[in-house]
């Protein structure tokens, strides 16, 4: 039997935002389970034991054929995988995943699992994200929104963190052997592919490596886009948004998440598409966070020394012919990210 379960997620140690995004990615690929939706991230004060750092919290909804106990055990395994150590009730933790409510009349009252969660209607860190994704969900005779409004005095605010666990779109052009470059240059210079790239990425955010930056015309940032370079060797700190000749520089994934979280809070860049444009090392590093990919496939075998990684976890959804006989535009999508369509 399929049923819907609502989960509460939280973290207040380590890289909190990325921990929750990874938890959502792992939940999305559980067997016989579909991630239906997830909330924004919220910064909330600790509950029960207050002498600890603030939390980042979220909620999500799963549709599953797992039994409640099977789902609970999978969630506990994810917590352990992400570094959870249970040593103090209501204490600090790297990751916490609670089953808080089930539709379809499913309940549980055992020593191992109480469903609905006994504190569900008392906690802002559960009710605020839950009301975002299921405002009309009825809990004990009241909607999630009404329960949220009843505890409005508790401290919570939107977090400056990306909440989407699959925030990126990949775009590339490759030959039949997946070659994309040679000797520091792009392998193909097809006018129709360049027009397709402009049409897709204009107005968005581009993430690239240093070598890709150097292959841009004049090594200058592409206009009408925000250009981010992910490189350990360039100067500039992402936290202060200093730019290097028009490029925002991030030295590692932590700085990248911080920069993108800040951008998400800015009106000019909120909801803009984020495109991964290369090179191969950046594609490989960020592929797990990509929801989909547009790949221009060229029916030619040209010697290359840089290759596009296999799009693991994605399936071909659409193939669009071009006016150039040797080109086709292929759209791949990650099924686990289907609830994050634009």
N, C-alpha and C positions, 0 to 999 in steps of 0.2 A: 504494500500500500504506500502511495506517495503522501507525504504530509509536509507542511511548512513549519519551520522552526525559526524563531528570532533569537539572535545571539548578541551578547554584549561583549565588546573587546576593550581592553585597556592595557596601558603600559606606563610606567613612570621611571624606568631605569634604561640607560643606554640610548641607542638611536631610536627613540620611541616611535616616530613616524614611520620609519622604514620597517621596524618590527611589525607594526600593525598592517602595513601594506603586504609584507611577506605572509603574515597570518591569513589575510584575505586571499592571496594567491594560492596558498596551500588549501584553504577551504574550497576554493573554486575547482580544484581537481580531485576532491574526494570521490570515491566510487559511488555510482548511482545517485549523484548529488549535483544540483545546479545552483550556482550563486545567482539569486534573483535581483538583489540590489544591495547597496551599502550606503551608509550615511557619510556626511562630512565628518571631519575630525574636530573634536572639541577639547579644549583645555579645561579641566575640572579640578576642584580642590579635593584632596583625599577625604575619604569617608570612613568613619569608624576609628581609624588611627591617624591622627592629623599631623604628627611630627614626621613628615616625609614629603618628598617632592610632589608637585602637581602631576596629574595624570593627563595623558591624551586618551580619549575614549571615542568609540564608534559603535555602530550597530549594523547588523546585516541580516538578511533573510535568506534562508536556504530552502530549496525544495528537494526532498530526499526520499529514498526508499530504505535507508538505514533505519534500524530501530533507534529509539531515543538513547538506549545505553550504548549502542554501537557508535552513534554520533558523539556522545559524550567521550567515549574512549579515544576516538579520532582527535577530538579537540584537545584532550589531555596530552596526546602524543605530539601534537603541534606545539603546545606550550613547552614541552620538554625539548623539542627540537630547537626552539627559539630561546632556550636558556632558563626557563622557569625553574626555580627551586622553591618548594613549599616548606617554609620554616616558621612562618608567623601569620596568624590570621589577620587579614586586612592589611598586611604589611606591603612594603615596596616589592615590585615584581617586574621582570622584563616583559612578560606577556600573560594576560589573563583572558580566557575565553569562557564565558558562561552561557549555558542554555537558559533563557529567561522566560520564554513563552512559546506555546505551540498552538497553531490553529487546528481545525479538524477534530476538536474535542479531545485531543491527546493530553493526558496529564501523567504525573508520576509522583509518588510519595514514598520513596524508599530512602534508606540511609545514604545511598550513593547519589541519588538524583531526585531533587524536588523541582517539579515543573507544574505550574509556573514557579518562578523563583520567589522565595518568601519575602524578599526585600524589593521586589520589582517596583512597587508603587511608591517607594520612599526615596528613591535615588535619582537625582537629576542626571547623573552621568550615564544612567541607563535610559531614562525616559526622554531626554532631549534628543539624542540621536534616533531613538526608536520612533518618536513622534514625527521625525523628519521623513522616515521611509515608510511609515504606516500610520498616518495621522488618525485614521478612522478605526484602527484596530480596537476591538472592544475587549477590555480587561476588567473583570469584576464589575460589570455594569456601567463602565465609563470608558470613553475613548482614550487612546494614548495621549492625544492632545490635551484633554481635560486633566488627566493625571499630571502631565508635564506642567500645566499652568498652576496646579495646586502646590507645586514645590518651587515656584519661580524665585523664591528668596535664596535658594542655594546657588553657589557660585559656579558659573560656566560661561565660556566664550568660545567663539570659533578659533581654532588653532591655525597658525600660519604654517600649515603643512599641506602638501598634496595628499588628498585622501584616496584618489584613484590608484589602485594597485597596478594598473596597466595604462600609464599616462601617455605613452609614446606611440608615434606612428613612424614606421621605417619607410624610406624611399631610396631606391638604388637602380642602377642600370648594369646588366651583366650579360655576358656571352653564354654560349651553350655549356661551357665548362665552369660556369659561375665566376669567371674572371671579371674583375671590375677595374683593375689598374695595372700599370707597369712603369717601372723607373720613376715613381713619384708622380705620375700623371694618370688622369682618367683614361680608361681603355677606349671609350667611345665618345664621339663628338657628333651626336645626331641632333639636327635642329628640332625635329619633332619631340624628341625626348627632353630637350632643354625647355621647349615650350610647355610640355606637360609638367615638368618640375616647377617652373614659374607659376603655373596655374594652381598647382596644389599647395605650394609653400608660401606664397605671398600673403603677408599679414600674420604669419605665424612665428614660432620660435624655432630656431635651428640649433641643433647640438652636433658638434663635429670635433674631431681630433686636430692636433696641430698640423699634421701633414695635409689634411683636407683643407684647412684654412689657407695653407700656402699655395694650394692649387686654384683658389678662387681668383678671378680676374684682378690682377694687380695686388693680390693678397689683401683685398679690401672686403669689408663686410658687405653682404648682399643687402640691397636696399629694401625697405618696407618689410623688414623682418628683424627680430632680435637675434643676434648671432652669439652663441655661447660656445666657447672652446673648452673642452675637457682635456687638460694636459698638466702633468706634474712639472714640466720644465718651464712653463711661461710664468711671468710675474703678474701680480694683481690678485687681490683677495676678493672672493665672491661675497663675503659677508658684508663688505662695504660697497659692493656693486661698482668698484673701480673698473674702468675699462682700459683695454690695451688696443689703441688705434681702432676704436669702435667695436671691439669684441669684449664680451664679458667672459672672464677667465675663472674656471673652477678647477681645482687641483685634484679632487677626488669625488667619489659619489656623495659623501657627506655634504661637501660644499655645494654640489649640484642640487641635492634635495633642498638645502637651505635657500638657495637662490630661487628655485622654482616655487617653493612655498611662499617666499616674499612676493614673487610675481603674481601668484594666485590672489594675493590680497590687493593688488593694484588694478584699478578699473581698466587701464589701458591694455592690460595683458590677460585679464581674467577670461577664461574659457577659450583662449587661443590654442590652436593645435600645436603640438610640440613634435617636431620632425627630427629623426635621427638620419644624418646625411653622410656618415662615414668618418674615417675609413674602416677597414676590416676589423681592427681591434675595438673600435667604438661600437660597431655593429654587434660584435660578439659579446661585449660587456653589457650592452643595454638591451639586447634582444629579449631577455626574460621579462622585461618591463614593457614590451611593445604589445599593443592589442592587435595591430594589423600591419600590413606592408603593401606598398605599391612597388612592383618590380617591373621595370622595362626590360623585356627579354629580347635579346638580339640574336637572330639565327645565324651566328657566325662564331667560328672558333678562332680567336685571336690570342697569340701568346700573352700570358699575364704572369705577374708575380704577386698579385693581391687578389683574394677571392672573397665573395660574399658567403658568410656561413650559411649552413642549412637552416631553414626557417622552422626549427623544431617547435612542435606544438601548434603550428598553423596549418591550415588547409586552404587549397585554392578555392575561391568563391566565384571569381568572375575573370574573364579574359576579354579584353577590348582590343579589337583590331585597329591598326593605324593605317594611314595612307601610304606609309613606307612598308613595302612587302615583307621586309626582314624584321620588323618591329611588332611587338604586341605588349600591351599594358596589362599586367596580371595582378589581381587583388587577392591577397591572402589574409586570413583572419584567424585569431586564436579563439576557439570555441569557448574556453573558460572565461573569456572577457566579453561574452556576448551582451551582458547587461550594461556594458560601458560604452555602447555605441553613441556617437555624437548625435 
